[in-house]
Amino acid sequence: MRSQYQGIAALSRGLGTCKILAAAALIGLPCVVSGQASPLENPQLDRSVLPIAEPIPPTYTELDVRNTQPPPRFEVKAPERAPNVIIVLIDDLGFGATSTFGGPIPTPTLDNLASTGLRYNNFHTTALCSPTRVALKSGRNHHTANAGSIMETSTAYPGNTGAIPNRVAPLAEMLRLNGYSTGAFGKWHETAAWETSVSGPFDRWPIHQGFDKFYGFIGGETDQWSPLIFDGVRRIDPPRTEGYHFTQDMTDQAINWMKAQQSLTPDKPFFMYFATGAVHAPHHVPKEWIAKFHGKFDAGWDAVRQASYERQMKAGIVPENTKLPPRPDDIKAWDTLSKGEKTIFKRQAETFAGFVAHTDHHVGRLIGAVEDIGETNNTLIFYIAGDNGTSAEGGMVGMFNEMTYFNGVQEKVEDLLPLVDKWGSPETFPHMAAGWAVAFDSPFRWTKQVASDFGGTRNGMVVHWPDGIKQTGGLRAQFSHVIDIAPTVLEAATLPEPKVVNGTPQVPIEGTSLLYTFNDADAPERHTTQYFEMFGNRAIYRDGWFARTIHRAPWETAKLSPLAEDQWDLYNLREDFSLANNLAKAESDKLEQMKALFMVEAAKYHVLPIDDRTIARTNPSIAGRPDLMGDRTSITLYEGMEGMLENTFINVKNRSKTVTAEIEIPEGGASGALLVQGSRYGGWSLHIRDGKPAYEYNFLGLERYVIESPESLPPGKATVVLDFNYDGGGLGKGGDAILRVNGSQVAQGRIERTQPNIFSADETADVGLDNQTPVAQGIGYGPDETRFTGKIHEIVVAVE
């Protein structure tokens, strides 16, 4: 090739410019000379294949750069006037909670956006966290994206594997490759459980799912006072500031990112996914926000539910013929409760309401920042008040520690009452009783997890976009679903649905754009068929008809009836907004048609076979999904290994274990954590306290078992061994613990109960420190105070 250019250069000494072009053509080279742009430049971008292909660069034959012009810079830009997009997603907030949709909790930010935007009262989610989030950001049904349930209960079956496939590209990636800046803040919960370690792969972490920036937590929930935060893929310690709360922190981060992005590239639109951990349990909120609601729920959940229903009717949020179905039979009438029950239950509702109001306040700060930079008019905002209905996972009395639910332990009112004034503080990890979940899902009967009732799937949504919505302040009643958001954004940005993304042909988007509803309240409904399924609860919607079966209540985890024996109901939604009038007998032929349609849709979208197991599926060996540890019976750990989530650490539950720590004690002694797993709400810790080696088993914050040496370790090398001999005979049994130092037994003790299923949702296993809340008492709080002051050479955990 170089000799060809030399030949052209020689020709140019005796030929004019036109003859140079001819000479170049003779030997098959494109040619650019002074003042000419590349003949290969194509101003029409093909946005159906992403990333958009770069043009072939021109070939220059002119010797001197001064006689040429560079080709235009290739840069993918969003379409002219493409809007900024913000999706606000609140966690575990039902239809009947917010003031915007007739509920008892003031949400002024949501109210204000609704007054100059649109309310949607027929918008649906999937009834659970991960599936809604994956469907929201892909525009495909949750089973299409392998998110049939939450990541921690994934199985080996198509539709439920937890591994989002490349053929289901997320909206963020589509926008990023079309010229948007993208940022995600808050809760993720879309990464396969076995892919959350330092070993990756990171394909399904936010920054590989289309986001330039991520600041938040990767799992399903976090301690709002002591969260497990990632910036990108790097774990960071939260700021140690007085009164720290994660919702405030993530809002600060989101505002800072947005303002910086618009400052540096004001012509580049941004896409922000703002997904709070609130108001999912634990219900953590500053005391002053709880105090705002003292006495507001004294009337009890039945009266609160009735009052919300009446407000919804009066405001036209629900049709005038809407009836209020009875509460589930398992939930007691408020008037039958004891004084102690009412005392703790009222505080639970006050805390939840404070949490909702606190969250809406910080969303308001974000919206205010959009106004500050002058971007309100051209920012399309979706404020989705819940990724499912309000959670009833608190059971009949609620919990001071939500981990009791996942371990099959029932808390008692008499144990909760002493904690009433601490509810919502860092000393609790609380959830509320299921009666409140039903009340905050008014006018529906059921709650989160029940995909076959609108209490589980109907969520209030407000859309705000001054440049695009001219009929403001209205209500939209067309059936819609979370999979409709992605195509709405694409249409608003005048972007086509891509056919290929990053080399992979795409499954077509399964949602329907809602743009047709923005300025036409009476537009005929376009999303006409939709299936629902979660843990056996299943339903089908078609043209105003809804068939469903309630297979299990959220608090039921065992002794379920066979799926084939489930009884189906039928409702005409054109006349029955709240599913109060069962037409199964009167319209039996229609019901059979709908049941058959469900099976067609279920097969089409990989819903089958249905798996109604819940907590049991948190065990990888039962669920059949990949396990990072596989069949390994030991792991060797080193200093610096911290932040290991439970699904990426060796499973020590329901079995015997030996922990061997090779350490070195400096002159003057040592203290701190050697190896811990879990949190103050459940876990275990091998540590040095006041120079003495000790092992502490923390059973759900309810009971503590301590085995401690009476003697301090002298300076020098030492081998500390903890042997735990499990009793066997089932899950969650006890065992005997023996502590040895340099081969000699120094202490022993009995551990009566162990946690069978889970230690923590997002607190971790850590070598040489205890990262978030302390498992053991007396060795400090946080990574600085609990850091081991000696040297750890290695720690081996072996299980039987």
C-alpha positions in Angstrom: 0.0 0.0 0.0 2.8 2.4 0.8 4.3 1.9 -2.7 0.9 2.8 -4.2 0.9 6.1 -2.3 4.5 6.8 -3.5 3.4 6.2 -7.0 0.6 8.7 -6.7 3.0 11.3 -5.1 5.3 10.9 -8.1 2.4 11.3 -10.5 1.2 14.5 -8.7 4.5 16.3 -9.4 3.5 16.3 -13.1 -0.3 16.2 -13.0 -3.0 18.5 -11.7 -5.5 17.7 -9.0 -8.0 16.1 -11.3 -5.4 13.8 -12.7 -4.4 12.8 -9.1 -8.0 11.6 -8.6 -7.9 9.7 -11.8 -4.5 8.1 -10.8 -5.9 7.1 -7.5 -8.9 5.5 -9.1 -6.6 3.4 -11.4 -5.1 1.6 -8.4 -8.3 1.3 -6.4 -7.9 4.0 -3.7 -10.4 6.6 -2.5 -8.9 10.0 -2.6 -9.5 13.2 -0.7 -7.8 16.4 -1.7 -7.8 19.9 -0.3 -11.2 21.3 0.4 -13.1 18.1 -0.1 -15.1 16.0 2.4 -15.1 12.2 2.4 -17.2 10.8 -0.5 -18.1 8.0 1.9 -19.8 10.2 4.5 -23.4 9.3 5.1 -25.4 11.8 7.1 -28.3 9.4 7.5 -27.7 7.2 10.6 -29.2 3.7 10.7 -30.4 3.6 14.3 -32.0 0.2 13.9 -28.6 -1.5 14.5 -26.7 -0.4 17.6 -24.1 0.8 18.1 -24.4 2.9 15.0 -21.6 2.0 12.5 -18.8 4.5 12.1 -18.2 5.5 8.5 -15.1 4.2 6.7 -12.4 6.9 7.2 -11.2 8.6 4.0 -7.8 8.1 2.5 -5.6 11.1 1.9 -3.1 11.4 -0.9 -2.0 15.0 -0.4 1.5 15.3 1.2 1.0 18.5 3.1 -1.8 18.7 5.8 -2.0 22.5 5.1 -3.6 21.6 1.7 -6.3 19.5 3.2 -9.3 19.6 5.4 -10.2 16.9 8.0 -13.4 15.0 7.6 -16.3 15.9 9.8 -16.2 14.3 13.3 -18.3 11.3 13.6 -20.5 11.6 16.6 -23.8 10.0 17.4 -26.3 12.5 18.7 -29.8 12.1 20.0 -32.5 13.4 17.7 -33.2 17.1 17.8 -35.3 18.0 20.9 -35.2 14.5 22.3 -36.3 14.9 25.9 -34.4 14.2 29.1 -36.0 11.2 30.8 -36.3 10.5 34.5 -37.9 7.3 35.8 -38.7 7.5 39.5 -39.5 4.1 40.9 -40.6 3.7 44.6 -40.3 0.3 46.2 -43.2 -1.6 47.8 -45.8 1.2 47.6 -49.4 0.3 46.9 -52.1 2.1 44.9 -54.0 3.4 48.0 -51.1 4.9 50.0 -50.4 8.2 48.4 -52.5 11.3 48.6 -52.3 11.6 44.8 -54.3 8.4 44.5 -56.6 9.0 47.5 -54.4 7.5 50.2 -53.8 8.9 53.7 -50.1 9.8 53.2 -49.3 13.3 51.9 -47.1 13.1 48.8 -46.8 16.8 47.6 -44.2 16.1 45.0 -46.4 13.5 43.3 -49.4 15.7 43.7 -47.7 18.7 42.0 -46.5 16.6 39.1 -50.0 15.2 38.7 -51.6 18.7 38.6 -49.5 19.7 35.6 -49.2 16.2 34.2 -51.3 13.0 34.0 -52.4 10.4 36.5 -52.7 6.8 35.3 -55.1 4.6 37.4 -54.9 1.5 35.3 -51.1 0.9 35.3 -49.7 -2.4 36.3 -46.5 -4.1 37.5 -45.5 -7.7 38.0 -46.2 -8.0 41.8 -42.5 -8.3 42.7 -39.3 -6.3 42.7 -36.8 -7.8 40.2 -39.3 -8.8 37.6 -40.9 -5.3 37.5 -37.5 -3.6 37.2 -36.3 -5.8 34.4 -39.6 -5.5 32.5 -39.6 -1.7 33.0 -36.1 -1.2 31.5 -36.4 -3.6 28.7 -40.0 -3.3 27.4 -40.4 -7.1 27.5 -42.3 -9.4 29.8 -40.4 -10.5 32.9 -40.2 -14.1 31.8 -38.9 -13.1 28.4 -36.0 -11.5 30.2 -35.5 -14.6 32.5 -36.8 -12.6 35.5 -39.8 -14.7 36.5 -39.1 -14.0 40.2 -36.6 -12.2 42.3 -32.9 -12.9 41.5 -32.4 -14.9 44.8 -35.1 -17.4 43.8 -34.1 -18.0 40.2 -34.2 -21.6 38.9 -32.8 -23.5 36.0 -35.9 -23.1 33.8 -36.2 -20.7 30.9 -38.0 -17.6 32.0 -36.7 -18.0 35.5 -32.9 -18.2 35.3 -32.2 -14.7 36.5 -29.7 -14.1 33.7 -31.0 -11.3 31.5 -30.1 -12.4 27.9 -28.3 -10.3 25.4 -31.3 -10.5 23.1 -33.2 -8.4 25.6 -31.2 -5.1 25.5 -32.3 -2.6 28.2 -33.6 0.9 27.4 -30.6 2.5 28.9 -28.3 0.8 26.4 -30.6 1.8 23.5 -30.5 5.5 24.7 -26.8 5.5 25.4 -26.0 4.2 22.0 -28.2 6.9 20.5 -26.4 9.8 22.2 -27.8 10.0 25.8 -25.9 10.2 29.0 -27.3 7.6 31.4 -27.2 7.3 35.2 -28.8 4.9 37.7 -29.2 5.6 41.4 -30.6 3.5 44.2 -31.8 -0.1 44.1 -30.8 -2.4 41.3 -31.8 -6.0 42.0 -31.4 -7.2 38.5 -28.1 -9.1 38.7 -28.0 -12.9 38.9 -27.2 -13.9 42.5 -24.1 -15.8 41.6 -22.7 -12.9 39.6 -22.4 -10.4 42.4 -18.8 -11.2 43.5 -15.5 -9.6 42.6 -15.1 -12.4 40.0 -18.1 -11.1 38.0 -19.0 -11.4 35.3 -20.3 -7.9 35.4 -22.5 -8.1 32.2 -25.7 -7.7 34.3 -24.4 -5.0 36.6 -25.8 -1.5 35.8 -22.7 -0.1 34.0 -22.9 -3.0 31.6 -26.6 -2.7 31.2 -26.5 0.7 29.6 -25.6 3.1 32.4 -22.6 5.3 32.4 -23.0 6.0 36.1 -24.3 3.8 39.0 -24.5 4.7 42.6 -26.6 2.4 44.8 -27.0 -1.2 46.1 -27.0 -4.3 44.0 -29.5 -6.5 45.9 -33.1 -6.4 46.9 -32.9 -4.2 50.0 -30.4 -2.5 52.2 -30.1 -1.0 55.7 -30.9 2.7 55.0 -28.6 3.7 57.9 -25.7 1.5 56.9 -26.1 0.5 53.3 -23.9 -1.6 51.1 -23.1 0.9 48.3 -21.5 0.4 45.0 -20.1 3.1 42.8 -20.0 1.4 39.4 -18.6 -2.1 40.5 -16.5 -0.8 43.3 -17.9 -1.2 46.9 -17.6 2.0 48.9 -18.3 2.9 52.5 -21.2 5.3 53.0 -20.4 8.8 54.3 -20.0 8.8 58.1 -22.1 11.8 58.7 -24.6 12.6 61.5 -28.0 11.4 60.6 -26.9 9.7 57.4 -29.8 8.1 55.4 -29.3 6.4 52.0 -32.3 8.1 50.3 -30.8 11.5 51.0 -27.4 10.3 49.9 -28.6 8.8 46.6 -30.6 12.0 45.9 -27.5 14.1 46.4 -25.5 11.8 44.1 -28.3 12.0 41.4 -28.5 15.8 41.5 -24.8 16.2 41.4 -24.5 13.9 38.4 -27.3 15.5 36.5 -26.1 19.1 37.1 -22.5 18.2 36.1 -23.7 16.4 32.9 -25.8 19.3 31.8 -23.1 21.8 32.7 -20.5 20.0 30.6 -22.8 18.8 27.7 -26.0 20.9 27.8 -27.0 19.8 24.3 -26.8 16.1 25.3 -30.0 14.7 26.9 -29.8 12.5 29.9 -31.7 9.4 31.1 -31.9 8.9 34.8 -33.2 5.8 36.6 -34.0 6.9 40.2 -35.1 3.8 42.2 -35.2 4.3 45.9 -34.8 1.4 48.4 -37.7 3.1 50.1 -40.3 2.1 51.1 -39.2 -1.5 51.1 -38.4 -3.0 54.5 -36.5 -2.2 56.6 -38.7 0.8 57.3 -35.9 3.1 58.3 -36.7 6.8 58.6 -35.6 9.7 60.8 -37.7 10.1 64.0 -38.9 13.6 63.1 -40.7 12.2 60.0 -42.3 9.5 62.1 -43.5 12.1 64.6 -45.4 13.9 61.8 -47.8 11.0 61.8 -48.3 10.3 65.5 -51.9 9.6 66.1 -52.8 9.7 62.4 -53.6 5.9 62.2 -55.2 5.4 65.6 -58.5 4.5 63.9 -56.9 1.3 62.6 -56.4 -0.4 59.2 -60.1 -1.0 58.5 -61.1 2.6 59.0 -58.0 3.9 57.1 -58.9 1.6 54.2 -62.5 2.7 54.1 -61.5 6.4 54.3 -59.1 6.0 51.4 -61.8 4.2 49.3 -64.2 7.1 50.0 -61.6 9.7 48.9 -60.8 7.7 45.8 -64.5 7.7 44.9 -65.1 11.4 45.6 -62.0 12.5 43.6 -62.9 10.3 40.6 -59.7 8.3 41.0 -61.8 5.1 40.8 -65.1 4.8 38.9 -68.3 5.7 40.8 -69.5 2.0 40.8 -66.3 0.7 42.5 -66.9 -1.5 45.5 -64.6 -2.3 48.3 -63.9 -6.0 48.6 -63.5 -7.5 52.1 -60.1 -7.9 53.6 -58.4 -11.4 53.5 -59.9 -13.8 56.0 -56.5 -14.3 57.8 -56.3 -10.6 58.8 -58.1 -9.7 62.0 -60.6 -6.9 62.2 -59.1 -3.9 63.9 -61.8 -3.8 66.6 -60.9 -7.3 67.8 -57.2 -6.5 68.5 -55.7 -6.2 72.0 -54.4 -2.9 73.3 -50.8 -4.1 72.9 -51.5 -5.1 69.3 -53.0 -1.7 68.5 -50.0 0.1 70.2 -47.3 -1.6 68.1 -49.4 -1.6 64.9 -50.1 2.1 65.1 -46.4 2.8 65.4 -45.7 0.6 62.4 -48.1 2.6 60.2 -46.7 5.9 61.5 -43.2 4.7 60.6 -44.2 3.6 57.1 -46.1 6.8 56.4 -43.0 8.8 57.6 -40.9 6.7 55.3 -43.2 7.4 52.3 -43.3 11.2 53.0 -39.6 11.3 53.6 -39.0 9.6 50.2 -41.4 11.9 48.3 -39.6 14.9 49.9 -36.3 13.7 48.4 -37.9 13.1 45.0 -39.0 16.7 45.3 -35.4 17.8 45.8 -34.5 16.0 42.5 -37.4 17.6 40.6 -36.4 20.9 42.1 -32.9 20.5 40.7 -34.4 19.9 37.2 -36.1 23.2 37.6 -32.9 24.9 38.8 -31.1 24.1 35.6 -34.0 25.1 33.4 -34.8 21.6 32.0 -38.3 21.1 33.3 -40.2 21.6 30.0 -38.1 19.1 28.1 -37.8 16.5 30.7 -40.2 13.5 30.5 -40.8 12.2 34.1 -42.4 9.0 35.1 -43.1 8.8 38.8 -44.2 5.2 39.5 -45.5 4.9 43.0 -44.5 1.3 43.6 -42.8 -1.6 41.8 -45.7 -3.8 43.2 -48.3 -3.5 45.9 -47.6 -2.7 49.5 -45.8 -5.6 51.2 -47.6 -8.0 53.5 -44.4 -10.0 54.1 -44.5 -8.6 57.7 -47.1 -11.3 58.5 -49.8 -10.9 61.0 -47.9 -8.8 63.6 -45.0 -7.3 61.8 -41.3 -7.7 62.7 -38.5 -5.8 64.4 -36.2 -7.8 62.2 -37.3 -8.7 58.7 -34.9 -11.5 58.4 -37.2 -13.5 60.7 -39.6 -13.8 57.8 -37.0 -15.4 55.6 -36.0 -17.9 58.3 -39.5 -19.0 59.3 -39.5 -17.4 62.7 -42.7 -15.8 64.0 -42.2 -12.7 66.1 -44.6 -11.9 68.9 -46.4 -8.7 69.9 -45.0 -8.9 73.5 -41.5 -9.0 72.1 -42.2 -6.0 69.8 -43.8 -3.7 72.3 -40.6 -2.8 74.2 -39.2 -1.6 70.9 -42.1 0.7 70.0 -40.1 3.9 70.6 -37.1 2.6 68.6 -39.2 1.5 65.6 -37.5 2.7 62.4 -34.2 3.5 64.1 -30.8 1.8 63.5 -31.6 -0.6 66.3 -34.5 -2.2 64.3 -34.8 -3.7 60.9 -38.6 -3.4 60.8 -41.6 -4.4 58.8 -45.3 -3.8 59.4 -48.2 -6.1 59.8 -50.1 -7.3 56.8 -53.3 -5.5 57.8 -51.6 -2.2 56.9 -50.5 -3.6 53.5 -54.2 -4.3 52.6 -55.2 -0.8 53.8 -52.5 0.9 51.7 -53.6 -1.1 48.7 -57.2 0.3 48.7 -59.5 -0.3 47.0 -58.1 -3.8 46.3 -58.1 -6.9 48.5 -54.6 -8.3 48.2 -51.0 -7.2 48.2 -47.4 -7.6 46.9 -46.6 -11.1 45.6 -50.3 -11.6 44.5 -49.9 -11.2 40.7 -53.6 -12.2 40.3 -55.0 -9.2 42.2 -54.6 -5.5 41.5 -53.5 -5.0 45.1 -50.3 -6.7 44.0 -50.0 -5.2 40.5 -52.0 -1.9 40.2 -49.7 1.0 41.0 -50.4 4.7 40.7 -48.2 6.5 38.0 -47.8 10.1 37.1 -46.3 11.3 33.8 -45.1 14.8 33.5 -43.7 16.5 30.3 -44.7 20.1 29.6 -43.3 20.0 26.0 -45.2 16.8 25.2 -48.4 16.9 27.3 -50.9 19.6 26.6 -54.0 18.2 28.3 -52.6 18.4 31.8 -54.1 17.6 35.1 -56.1 14.7 33.7 -56.6 11.0 34.4 -55.8 8.2 32.0 -57.7 4.9 32.4 -56.4 2.8 29.4 -54.9 -0.5 30.5 -51.2 -0.2 30.7 -48.2 -2.2 32.0 -44.7 -1.6 33.1 -43.5 -3.0 29.7 -45.1 0.0 28.1 -42.6 2.5 29.5 -39.6 1.7 27.3 -41.5 2.0 24.0 -43.0 5.2 25.3 -39.6 6.7 25.9 -38.4 5.6 22.4 -41.3 7.2 20.7 -41.0 10.4 22.7 -37.4 10.6 21.6 -38.3 9.7 18.0 -36.0 6.7 18.1 -36.8 3.4 16.4 -36.8 0.1 18.2 -33.5 -1.4 17.4 -33.3 -4.8 15.6 -29.7 -5.6 16.6 -27.9 -4.4 19.7 -24.2 -5.1 20.3 -24.2 -7.7 17.6 -27.2 -9.6 19.0 -30.6 -9.7 17.2 -33.3 -8.6 19.6 -36.5 -10.0 20.9 -39.1 -7.5 19.8 -40.4 -5.1 22.5 -43.6 -6.6 23.9 -45.0 -3.3 25.4 -47.1 -0.7 23.8 -46.1 3.0 23.8 -48.4 5.2 25.9 -47.7 8.3 23.9 -51.1 7.9 22.2 -52.7 8.7 25.6 -50.8 11.8 26.4 -53.2 14.2 24.6 -56.3 12.0 24.1 -58.0 10.8 27.3 -60.5 8.8 25.2 -58.1 7.1 22.9 -59.0 3.4 22.4 -56.8 1.1 24.4 -53.9 -0.4 22.6 -52.5 -2.8 25.2 -55.2 -5.4 25.1 -53.7 -8.7 26.4 -51.4 -9.3 29.3 -50.6 -12.3 31.5 -49.6 -12.1 35.2 -47.8 -14.8 37.2 -45.8 -14.9 40.4 -45.1 -18.0 42.6 -48.3 -19.6 41.4 -50.6 -16.6 41.6 -51.6 -16.1 38.0 -54.1 -14.2 35.8 -54.9 -13.1 32.3 -56.3 -9.8 30.9 -58.0 -9.5 27.5 -60.1 -6.6 26.3 -61.6 -5.7 29.6 -62.0 -9.2 31.0 -59.8 -10.5 33.8 -59.5 -14.2 34.9 -57.4 -15.1 37.9 -56.6 -17.6 40.6 -55.3 -16.8 44.1 -52.9 -19.7 44.7 -51.2 -18.5 47.9 -51.2 -15.5 50.2 -47.9 -13.7 50.7 -47.6 -15.1 54.2 -48.1 -18.7 53.1 -44.9 -20.6 52.3 -45.8 -24.2 53.0 -48.7 -26.7 52.6 -50.0 -25.1 49.4 -52.7 -26.7 47.4 -51.8 -28.3 44.0 -51.7 -25.9 41.2 -54.1 -28.0 39.1 -56.7 -27.7 41.9 -56.8 -23.9 42.0 -60.2 -22.2 41.6 -60.4 -19.4 39.0 -62.4 -16.2 39.2 -63.7 -14.0 36.3 -64.3 -10.2 36.3 -65.6 -7.7 33.9 -63.2 -4.7 34.5 -65.4 -2.3 32.4 -67.9 -2.6 35.3 -65.7 -3.8 38.2 -62.6 -1.7 38.9 -61.7 -3.5 42.2 -62.4 -7.1 41.4 -65.4 -7.3 43.7 -67.9 -9.2 41.5 -66.9 -12.7 40.6 -68.6 -13.8 37.3 -67.1 -17.3 37.2 -70.4 -19.1 37.4 -72.5 -16.7 35.4 -69.9 -16.6 32.6 -68.4 -20.0 32.7 -67.8 -20.3 29.0 -65.9 -17.0 29.0 -63.9 -18.2 32.0 -62.8 -21.3 30.2 -61.7 -19.2 27.2 -59.7 -17.0 29.4 -58.0 -20.0 31.2 -57.1 -21.4 27.8 -55.7 -18.1 26.7 -53.5 -17.9 29.9 -51.9 -21.2 28.9 -51.2 -20.0 25.4 -49.6 -16.8 26.7 -47.8 -18.7 29.4 -46.2 -21.1 26.9 -45.4 -18.2 24.6 -43.5 -16.2 27.2 -41.7 -19.1 29.1 -44.0 -18.9 32.2 -44.3 -22.7 32.2 -43.7 -24.8 34.2 -45.0 -22.8 37.2 -42.9 -22.9 40.4 -44.8 -21.9 43.5 -41.9 -22.5 45.9 -40.7 -19.3 47.6 -38.2 -19.4 50.5 -37.1 -22.9 49.5 -35.8 -21.4 46.2 -33.3 -19.2 48.0 -31.2 -22.4 48.3 -29.3 -22.9 45.0 -29.2 -26.7 45.3 -33.0 -26.8 45.6 -33.6 -24.2 42.8 -31.1 -25.7 40.4 -29.5 -22.4 39.5 -25.7 -21.9 39.3 -23.8 -21.6 42.6 -20.5 -19.8 42.7 -19.2 -22.2 45.3 -20.6 -25.3 43.6 -19.7 -28.5 45.4 -16.7 -27.0 47.1 -16.3 -27.9 50.8 -13.7 -25.3 51.7 -12.5 -21.8 50.8 -9.2 -20.0 51.7 -9.6 -16.3 52.5 -7.1 -13.5 52.8 -6.9 -10.0 54.2 -8.7 -7.5 52.0 -11.5 -9.9 51.1 -14.6 -8.1 52.2 -18.1 -7.3 50.9 -18.8 -11.0 49.9 -22.5 -11.3 49.5 -24.2 -14.4 50.8 -24.9 -15.9 47.4 -21.2 -15.7 46.6 -19.8 -17.1 49.8 -19.5 -20.7 51.0 -22.8 -21.9 52.6 -22.2 -22.7 56.3 -25.9 -23.0 57.2 -27.4 -26.4 58.3 -24.0 -28.1 58.5 -20.9 -28.5 60.5 -18.0 -26.2 59.9 -14.4 -25.5 60.8 -12.9 -22.1 60.6 -9.1 -22.0 60.9 -7.4 -18.6 61.2 -3.7 -18.2 60.9 -2.9 -14.9 62.5 -0.1 -12.9 64.1 -0.5 -10.9 67.3 1.7 -7.7 67.7 3.3 -6.6 70.9 0.7 -5.1 73.1 -2.0 -7.4 71.9 -4.7 -7.2 69.2 -8.4 -6.8 68.7 -11.0 -6.8 66.0 -12.8 -9.1 63.6 -11.1 -12.1 61.9 -14.1 -13.4 59.9 -17.7 -12.3 60.1 -20.9 -13.0 58.1 -24.2 -11.2 58.4 -25.3 -8.2 60.5 -26.6 -7.2 63.9 -29.8 -8.9 62.8 -28.3 -12.3 62.4 -24.9 -13.9 61.6 -21.7 -15.2 63.1 -18.3 -13.7 64.1 -14.9 -15.1 64.8 -12.9 -12.2 66.4 -10.5 -11.1 69.1 -12.1 -9.1 71.9 -9.8 -7.5 74.5 -7.1 -9.8 73.4 -9.2 -12.9 73.8 -10.3 -15.1 70.8 -14.1 -15.6 70.7 -16.9 -16.9 68.5 -20.4 -15.3 68.6 -23.5 -16.7 66.9 -26.2 -14.1 66.6 -29.5 -15.7 66.0 -31.7 -13.1 64.3 -30.9 -10.5 66.9 -33.1 -12.5 69.3 -30.5 -14.7 71.0 -26.7 -14.6 71.2 -24.3 -17.5 71.9 -20.7 -16.6 72.9 -17.8 -18.9 73.2 -14.7 -17.0 74.4 -11.3 -17.9 75.6 -10.5 -16.9 79.2 -6.9 -16.0 78.2 -5.5 -13.3 75.9 -3.3 -14.3 73.0 0.4 -13.6 73.5 2.5 -11.8 70.8 3.5 -13.9 67.8 1.9 -16.3 65.4 -1.2 -18.2 66.5 -3.7 -20.6 65.0 -7.3 -20.0 66.1 -9.8 -22.8 65.2 -13.5 -22.8 65.6 -15.3 -26.2 65.2 -19.0 -26.2 65.0 -20.6 -29.6 65.1 -24.1 -29.4 63.7 -26.8 -31.6 65.3 -28.4 -32.5 62.0 -32.0 -33.7 61.7 -33.3 -30.8 59.7 -32.9 -27.1 59.0 -32.0 -24.5 61.6 -30.9 -26.9 64.3 -28.3 -26.3 67.0 -24.9 -27.7 67.7 -21.7 -27.6 69.8 -18.9 -25.1 69.3 -15.3 -25.7 70.4 -12.6 -23.0 70.3 -9.0 -24.0 70.0 -5.7 -22.0 70.1 -2.5 -23.6 68.8 -4.1 -27.1 69.1 -5.4 -26.7 72.6 -9.1 -26.3 73.5 -9.7 -23.0 75.3 -13.5 -22.8 75.3 -16.7 -24.7 74.3 -20.4 -23.9 74.3 -23.8 -24.8 73.0 -25.6 -23.0 70.2 -29.3 -23.9 70.5 -30.6 -22.5 67.2 -29.1 -21.4 63.9 -30.6 -19.6 60.9 -31.7 -22.0 58.2 -32.2 -19.9 55.1 -30.5 -16.5 55.1 -28.3 -14.3 57.3 -28.9 -11.0 55.5 -30.3 -9.5 52.4 -27.1 -7.4 51.6 -24.7 -7.5 54.6 -21.7 -9.5 53.8 -18.8 -11.8 54.8 -15.7 -9.9 55.6 -12.1 -10.8 56.5 -10.4 -8.6 59.1 -13.3 -6.2 59.7 -17.1 -6.1 60.0 -18.4 -3.8 57.3 -21.8 -2.5 58.1 -23.8 -3.3 61.3 -21.9 -5.4 63.8 -22.6 -9.1 64.2 -20.9 -9.3 67.6 -21.2 -7.1 70.5 -18.2 -5.3 72.0 -15.8 -5.1 69.1 -17.0 -1.8 67.6 -19.2 -0.5 64.7 -18.2 -0.3 61.1 -15.0 -1.1 59.2 -12.7 1.3 61.1 -13.6 0.3 64.7 -13.8 -3.5 63.9 -10.6 -3.7 61.8 -8.2 -6.4 63.2 -5.1 -4.7 64.6 -2.9 -7.8 64.0 -1.9 -9.7 60.9 -4.1 -12.3 59.1 -2.1 -14.7 57.0 -5.1 -16.8 55.9 -8.4 -18.1 57.0 -9.8 -21.5 55.8 -13.5 -22.3 56.1 -14.4 -25.9 55.7 -17.8 -27.5 55.8 -19.2 -31.0 55.9 
